[in-house]
Amino acid sequence: MKTSKLVKSIKKVIHYAYLTYQRLFPINRGKYRLGVMIDKLIGKVEYSVGNVRLLLSPVSLIDKKLITGEGHDENVIATIREALHNGGNFIDVGANIGYMSLVAAKQIENRGFVYSFEPSPREFSRLLDNIVLNKLDNIFPIAKGIGKEYQLDSLYLCNMGNHGMNSRHLEHVGSQKVEVEFASVKSQVPEIELRKVRCVKIDVEGDEYSVLEGFADVMELLQQCVFIVEITKSYLDKAGKKPEDIYSFFKHYSFLPTLSSSSKPLYESSEQYDEIFLYDPREE
């Protein structure tokens, strides 16, 4: 046990040394390759982030924020916790390494389930490792994306430095193209459990509208649900969509945005933001 703790401590020292070098050394060339080499040599290291544990690597932008305590999408985390305050189910679309799924699973404990959708095989593997690390049995990891119907389609995996940028529509330098599965929510989550969903988070780098099409035939079951949707104008444009399309989708099902105002919608002034949608029976 002492040896194990010592090894973890040494690995963390290596991580912090790399992060210090990354921050202070003025030349960027070679920094990413060094980080990848460190990751291959010592692997991911266990860190406590709030009340969850995660296997992290400083080569990743998201991981680095969690390691250094900067946090990742803290407003989204707060919204998820509030929505699940009294329990209920959570659907995480674009779960990545599982940080938000784990937070939700800890929040609801034995009062609900988490359905974590992650089509990237690389991130899905990390998601599984983090679920095991936290010894959670209320998460259902699903190695698929969400779409209108079942299909195989391409997904571009960004490099390890920014795995949060995996996308169906954004091909970055060095991206790896893989074939993954997409399916509707109804085909993956039982109706009885859909009725208990209290929060849905959608963060898929421009593919948000396709995801919403995968929810279309179950929206009437989700009227007690808080939807958190990341909206990025330029990413949606790559998919042939606009932020207005997302707002129109929700309005069709009587869901209204809580952060935008009718006089000045967020999408007129913001390139990227998280919008929250709530059901309003007065809109029917």
C-alpha positions in Angstrom: 0.0 0.0 0.0 2.8 2.4 0.9 4.7 1.6 -2.3 1.5 2.2 -4.3 1.0 5.6 -2.7 4.7 6.5 -3.3 4.5 5.6 -7.0 1.4 7.7 -7.3 3.1 10.6 -5.6 6.2 10.3 -7.9 3.9 10.3 -11.0 2.1 13.4 -9.8 5.5 15.1 -9.3 6.3 14.3 -12.9 2.9 15.7 -14.0 3.4 19.0 -12.1 7.0 19.3 -13.4 5.7 18.9 -16.9 2.9 21.5 -16.3 5.4 23.9 -14.9 7.7 23.5 -17.9 4.6 23.9 -20.2 3.7 27.1 -18.5 7.1 28.7 -18.1 9.1 27.7 -21.2 8.4 30.2 -24.0 8.8 27.8 -27.0 5.8 25.6 -27.6 7.5 23.2 -30.1 7.9 19.8 -28.6 5.7 20.3 -25.6 2.9 18.2 -26.8 5.2 15.3 -27.9 6.9 15.4 -24.5 3.5 15.2 -22.8 2.5 12.2 -25.0 5.8 10.5 -24.1 5.1 11.0 -20.4 1.6 9.6 -20.8 3.0 6.5 -22.5 5.7 6.0 -19.9 3.7 6.5 -16.7 0.1 6.3 -17.8 -2.9 8.2 -16.4 -2.7 9.1 -12.7 -5.5 9.1 -10.2 -6.7 12.5 -8.9 -9.6 13.5 -6.7 -11.8 16.2 -8.3 -14.4 17.2 -5.8 -16.1 14.0 -4.7 -15.1 11.9 -7.8 -11.8 10.3 -8.8 -10.4 10.5 -12.3 -7.5 9.0 -14.2 -5.9 12.1 -15.8 -3.0 13.1 -18.0 -1.6 16.7 -18.2 -1.2 16.4 -22.0 -5.0 16.9 -22.3 -6.4 20.4 -22.0 -9.5 19.2 -20.1 -7.4 16.9 -17.8 -5.0 19.8 -17.1 -7.8 22.0 -15.9 -9.0 19.3 -13.5 -5.5 18.5 -12.3 -4.7 22.2 -11.5 -8.0 22.9 -9.9 -9.1 25.3 -12.6 -12.2 23.3 -13.1 -14.1 22.4 -16.2 -17.6 23.8 -17.1 -18.4 24.6 -13.5 -21.6 26.3 -14.3 -22.8 23.2 -16.1 -21.8 21.0 -13.2 -23.8 23.3 -10.8 -26.9 23.1 -13.1 -26.7 19.3 -13.2 -26.4 19.1 -9.4 -29.4 21.4 -9.0 -31.5 19.5 -11.5 -30.8 16.2 -9.8 -31.2 17.5 -6.3 -34.1 15.3 -5.6 -32.8 12.3 -7.7 -34.0 11.2 -11.1 -32.1 10.0 -14.2 -29.4 11.9 -16.1 -28.5 11.5 -19.8 -25.0 12.6 -20.8 -24.6 13.0 -24.6 -20.9 13.4 -25.3 -19.8 11.9 -22.0 -16.1 11.9 -23.0 -14.0 10.6 -20.0 -17.1 10.7 -17.8 -16.5 13.6 -15.4 -20.1 15.0 -15.6 -21.5 11.5 -15.6 -19.6 10.7 -12.4 -20.7 13.9 -10.7 -24.3 13.1 -11.6 -24.0 9.5 -10.4 -22.6 10.6 -7.1 -25.4 13.2 -6.8 -28.3 10.8 -7.3 -26.7 7.7 -5.6 -29.5 5.1 -5.4 -32.2 7.6 -6.5 -31.6 7.2 -10.3 -29.4 6.2 -13.1 -26.9 7.8 -15.5 -26.9 7.0 -19.2 -23.5 8.0 -20.7 -23.3 8.1 -24.5 -19.8 8.3 -25.9 -19.1 7.1 -29.4 -15.3 7.6 -29.4 -13.6 4.2 -28.6 -10.6 6.0 -27.1 -12.7 8.2 -24.7 -15.2 5.3 -24.0 -12.3 3.2 -22.7 -11.4 6.0 -20.3 -15.0 6.4 -19.3 -15.1 2.7 -18.3 -11.9 3.0 -16.3 -13.2 6.0 -14.4 -16.5 4.3 -13.6 -14.6 1.3 -12.2 -12.3 3.6 -10.3 -15.3 5.2 -8.5 -17.0 1.8 -7.9 -20.3 3.1 -9.3 -23.1 0.8 -10.3 -25.7 3.4 -11.3 -24.0 4.4 -14.7 -24.9 2.7 -18.0 -22.1 3.5 -20.4 -23.2 3.3 -24.1 -20.6 3.3 -26.8 -22.8 5.2 -29.3 -23.7 8.7 -30.3 -27.3 10.0 -30.5 -29.0 10.5 -33.9 -32.4 10.3 -35.6 -32.0 6.7 -36.4 -29.5 3.9 -36.3 -26.5 4.4 -38.6 -22.8 4.0 -38.9 -21.0 7.3 -39.5 -17.6 8.9 -39.3 -16.3 10.6 -36.2 -13.1 12.7 -36.2 -11.0 12.1 -33.1 -8.9 15.1 -32.1 -5.5 14.4 -30.7 -4.9 13.7 -27.0 -4.3 17.3 -26.3 -8.0 18.3 -26.9 -10.1 15.2 -26.9 -13.1 17.4 -26.1 -13.1 18.4 -29.7 -14.1 15.0 -31.2 -16.7 15.7 -33.8 -18.7 14.4 -36.8 -18.1 17.6 -38.7 -14.8 19.2 -37.5 -11.6 17.7 -38.9 -8.5 19.0 -37.2 -4.9 18.6 -38.2 -3.9 15.1 -37.1 -7.5 13.9 -36.5 -8.2 10.2 -36.7 -11.2 9.1 -38.6 -13.2 6.2 -37.1 -16.6 4.6 -37.9 -19.0 4.7 -34.9 -22.6 3.9 -34.2 -25.4 6.3 -33.7 -28.9 5.5 -32.5 -32.1 7.2 -31.2 -32.5 7.7 -27.4 -35.7 5.7 -27.5 -33.8 2.6 -28.8 -31.3 2.8 -25.9 -33.2 4.0 -22.8 -36.4 2.2 -21.7 -39.5 4.4 -21.7 -40.0 3.9 -18.0 -36.6 5.3 -17.3 -37.0 8.2 -19.8 -40.0 9.4 -17.7 -37.6 9.7 -14.8 -35.0 11.8 -16.6 -34.5 15.2 -14.9 -31.4 16.4 -16.8 -29.9 16.0 -20.2 -26.5 17.4 -21.2 -25.6 17.7 -24.8 -22.0 18.7 -25.9 -21.1 17.3 -29.3 -19.1 20.0 -31.1 -21.6 21.1 -33.7 -23.8 17.9 -34.0 -26.3 19.1 -31.4 -29.2 19.3 -33.9 -28.7 15.7 -35.0 -28.7 14.7 -31.4 -32.0 16.6 -30.8 -33.5 14.7 -33.7 -32.7 11.6 -31.8 -34.8 12.9 -28.9 -37.8 14.1 -31.1 -40.0 11.1 -30.4 -39.6 11.2 -26.7 -39.7 14.9 -25.9 -43.2 14.5 -24.4 -41.8 12.1 -21.8 -39.1 14.7 -20.8 -41.2 17.6 -19.7 -39.7 17.6 -16.2 -36.3 17.6 -17.6 -33.6 20.4 -17.8 -31.7 20.4 -21.1 -28.2 21.8 -21.1 -26.9 22.4 -24.6 -23.6 23.7 -25.7 -24.1 26.0 -28.7 -21.2 27.1 -30.9 -22.1 29.1 -34.0 -19.1 28.1 -36.2 -19.4 24.4 -35.3 -23.1 24.3 -36.1 -22.3 26.0 -39.4 -20.0 23.1 -40.3 -23.0 20.9 -39.9 -25.3 23.1 -42.0 -27.2 24.4 -39.0 -27.6 27.6 -37.0 -28.3 28.3 -33.3 -31.8 29.4 -34.3 -32.5 25.8 -35.4 -31.9 24.6 -31.9 -34.2 27.2 -30.4 -36.9 26.4 -32.9 -36.7 22.7 -32.1 -37.2 23.3 -28.4 -40.0 25.8 -29.0 -41.9 23.2 -31.0 -42.0 21.1 -27.9 -42.8 24.0 -25.6 -39.4 24.3 -24.1 -38.0 27.8 -23.6 -34.5 29.1 -23.1 -33.7 30.4 -19.6 -30.5 32.4 -20.4 -31.6 34.2 -23.6 -34.0 37.1 -23.7 -36.5 37.9 -26.4 -34.9 41.3 -27.0 -31.4 40.0 -27.5 -30.9 36.3 -28.0 -27.5 34.9 -26.9 -26.8 33.6 -30.4 -26.6 37.1 -31.7 -23.6 38.1 -29.6 -22.0 34.9 -28.4 -19.8 32.4 -30.4 -20.0 29.7 -27.8 -22.2 29.3 -24.7 -24.3 26.8 -22.8 -28.1 27.3 -23.1 -30.6 25.8 -20.6 -34.1 24.9 -21.8 -37.1 24.2 -19.6 -40.6 23.1 -20.4 -43.3 25.8 -20.2 -46.9 24.5 -20.5 -48.1 28.0 -21.4 -46.4 27.6 -24.8 -48.7 24.7 -25.8 
